[in-house]
Amino acid sequence: MTTPSEKEVVLAFSGGLDTSFCVLWLTKEKGLSVHAVTVNTGGFDAEELKAIEERAMMLGAASWRCIDGLRHYYEKCIRFLVFGNVLKNSTYPLSVSAERVTQAMLIAEYVKETGAAYVAHGSTGAGNDQVRFDMIFDILIPETKIITPIRDLQFSREEEIAYLRRHGIEMRFEKAAYSINKGIWGTSVGGRETLSSHLPLPENAYPTRAEEHGEEQIVLHFENGELKGLNEMRYLDPCEALLALQNLAAPYGIGRDIHTGDTIIGIKGRVGFEAAAPLIVIKAHHTLEKHVLTKWQLWWKEQLASWYGNWLHEGQYFDPVMRDIEAFLESTQRCVSGDVYVRLHPKRFQVDGIRSPHDLMQDQFGSYGEMNRSWTGDDVKGFTKIFGNAVKIWHQVNAHSDARANGQVKHNAENETIVS
């Protein structure tokens, strides 16, 4: 006898054409009761969520639910991206990839809650998201069967619209010139230009208009590596601070770029993005760290954080080594507190400087290139002699072979070797 759960599917639902098609197809072709779920990671306002709910129910979903994933997204992903100053290929703040990992995690939890036998998503077979969703579902809910109608059917956009119309669904799915994915950690922008290797995105591709033309200095306040203040305002919730910074800086046209990188499936991909707050926060945080952390803390952070960001980008959040790296990153933040002064200009920003009680650049220890107060000239002579001793010994032992390698070997008439 079939249990109710074996006729139920949880669908990751954004409200776009692909997931709208999935609701109807899963209902009509598979005979499943569809529980549509939207995870909000800072990309939807109340009006947009209401429209998504109405669309899901009109298409025949048995239920719709919005999961507020903002705090989860911040706690599990964003704060570690800040702690590590993570920019993929020194450019991209992992706006979409980290978001998809969070969405997959929360949808998997919802599947457990409903007891559904199936989980579905609208990914195509040509991108990274299919791997992230499939892999995380397979790890967290291994007994749940995964259904991917768009990937499996390989329907074109026109075929999806025709299918909806055949079932009496007349909805406007005008093909936008640019695909936009908005979240608290940045907005991705895809279009004709990003399919090429040489074209920039035009001004009208970006969702925020660049209307500010002056300049403005702002102050970012960090506590243990987290953004907790903007100018005179203090925030208990770093998400509120990020949103306030985004609203302030985005109208300057700051944080726009195109990232080219290696996809999980092995091809190169290009994506435009708008991420004013993430880029300012990462640059400001890194500047503060350079003042308060030691040389080797900074060096090891750079190695581990780069690897962490790439592994997160590829959906490998649940590899236990990720928790190990997070523990290290969090440990390094205990002295990363203070104010960072940032100046906003049209299309750019600059970090002016920092103030911190943990600043290691304090003049009682000396001023670089100016004055020392902690050692004498004789101390430096002795230090220099010892510091270079190992290399000096090598060169003395290998002077002959070193000279030959540098072309300093000559031969006399008897063909004897002479080192010049």
C-alpha angles and dihedrals in degrees: 000000000000115000120217092249091061089063095048131090130184111218125198097229126194097164095242127124097274097051091040089056089048093057093055096039094049090049099044103032101032100030091228130150104237121218104192116204130187120195112207111209095170099294103102132062124206094268093051092048091051090053091049091052092049091050093050093051093044089054091055105264114161090221143352128209134181116212114203099223099167099105092040090051092051097044097043101037122000100056091053090049087055094044088052096040085230117194115159109233086358088288119065125065093209091251099165103024095057089044093054091051090054093047092050092050094051094044090052089054090051091051088056090049094051096039090224116169093216139046123194138189135182100233120139124225093252105069148056098258095074090060095046094049096041095046096047092045090049091052099043102032104021095164093056117096116231120222121193109178098175094049095043099043095040090210118175120233090257092052091052092051091047091052091052091049092050087060094049097261110138108182130154110244101168110183104245119218089234133031112224127198112184127194140146092266095054144304122260121214124198129180147126092306095055090057088064129066099227112034123098122215113260122239094257092058093073116083095220118067115229098232104146115093106170131069131257136184117221132183122225116200118206128192116190090338097311126112105245103156144036117195106314096343122098122199131200089198115058089203089066090050091051093050091048091051092048092052091049100045105033095073088063088064090244122156100033120140146125120249123206115193149145115277125218090250092057105256129109116254136190127208133173120219144183113210112151098157097043094050094045092046094048093047093045092046092049091050091052090049092053088061100044107032129073124249094258095044088056093045096050092043090056093052097045098039094053090053091044092053093050093048090048090049089056092052097253094132094134097056101118091228087071090065089049092053091045090055090053093046092049092049091056092058100067092099098032096108131123145074126302120199114216128181119211121211131168107288094353146052137200134204109234099188148290143256119206137153086224095055108139091198095084119148096227086077094048140276117263111250092000118060138350124204101177106060145025132236090256089054089056093048091054093043092050092050093052095039092057097036098101093051091044091055092050093052093047093050093045100035093122097050091039091055091049091052090052094050094250095126120106133179128223126215092277088053092248116153117249123188109215 
